[in-house]
Amino acid sequence: EERDESWMQQQDVDGVTALHLACENGHVNVVQWLVQEKGLKDSVCNNSGQTAFMSTWPKQHQEILQILYDADPKEKQRDLEKLDPEGEQKKKEEQVEEARCQADAILEEIEKEMISGKQLRHEMEEARESMQLLSTSVVDKTVEIRKQFAVVQPALTRAKVAVTAIPDSDPCGCPRPPPDSIRHVVDAVMQLMGHCNRDWPSQRRFLQQRGCGRKIAEFAPGDISPEAADSVRELVQSHSHTAFDCTVMAKVSKVSVPLIQWVHAMLDFQKVHQKVGPLECEVRHLEEKVAKLGEACENATKQRAKCENMVKELKKQFKECTQGGDKSRLDAQKAEARARLMHQLMGTSRLPPLAAC
């Protein structure tokens, strides 16, 4: 009684037959029995369009592949053409080369970024050293300026207080017309404040204006022109023992004494101001340089942080790339083994065992 052997060609939902299962799971004896004893042909394809030979090919069951190939060499050659092991090998080798090129490019970028980071670090160190030197210079020069102003400031402050206390009515406290000594004092005050017309009527109007003492006290020493200061110094020197001697002028007009004190104090302050003017300009210049260096240092710090983050990201990419390269290399070795197996299948009926991939 003959048994029903139709099950041998039956397929499951994935189109897989008994021969597919036996081949894929490495059951050599079952494959031999089905192919050699039962004469089963490997012609049925699964849902992926693969015969048992094709679905077993990636697993490299050499003995099983040999059995299937020997059973029908022509058919299996067609299967091999579809599998295209040599094309697969070439593709994998291209992937390996691509991964290698990517890794080389990433390494080059890492090297560039590290060099850039080193340069930025050097620039930051130089900027900080320059900032420290400039800051020290600014402090030293500022202290020097303050010391020089500290010498003349108290006298100027006292003179301003005294001038502010001068009453608005008849400020000179003298009969008309006033003595030349008083006119010399008023002339000096008006010259320092930048008045061009200084005849007696102009002097009188100047002194009798409301809040005259306060306006004189509020006048900034820095607004005195060098020409006016030189002219007043000559005037003071010419009348140093008369008009600009407080002891002498106190007998003529006590109200003129604060004005004389103010003139002397303003001349002393202007002299110091003229002397420290270049120092103040230098300090401002140094402060600007310090600010620019600070900004450059801040930018360099941000750039360095950006550079470090980029290096970190590139190292991560390099790791992923090398891991992908290792996988591609392994796949290429497997593809090479499959291509070698194809040539062995087509060239001999029995093959020497392949080296493990």
Buried (B, 14 or more C-beta within 10 A) or exposed (E): EEEEEEEBEEBEEEBBBBBBBBBBEEBBEBBBEBBEEEEBBBEBBBEEEBBBBBBBBBEBBBBBBBBBBBBBEEBBEEBBEEBBBBEBBBBBBEBBEBBBEBBEBBBEBBEBBBEBBEBBBEBBEBBBEBBEEBBEBBEEBBEEBEEBBEEBBEBBEBBBEBBBEBEEEEBBBBEEEBBEBBBBBBBBBBBBBEBEEBEBEBBBEBBEEEEBBBBBBEBEBEEBEEEBBEBBBEBBEEBEEBBBBBEBBEEBBEBBBBBBBBBBBBBBBBBBBBEBEEBBEBBEEBBEBBEEBBEBBEBBBEBBEBBBEBBEBBBEBBEBBBEBBEEBBEBBBBBBBBBBBBEBBEEEEEBEEEEEE
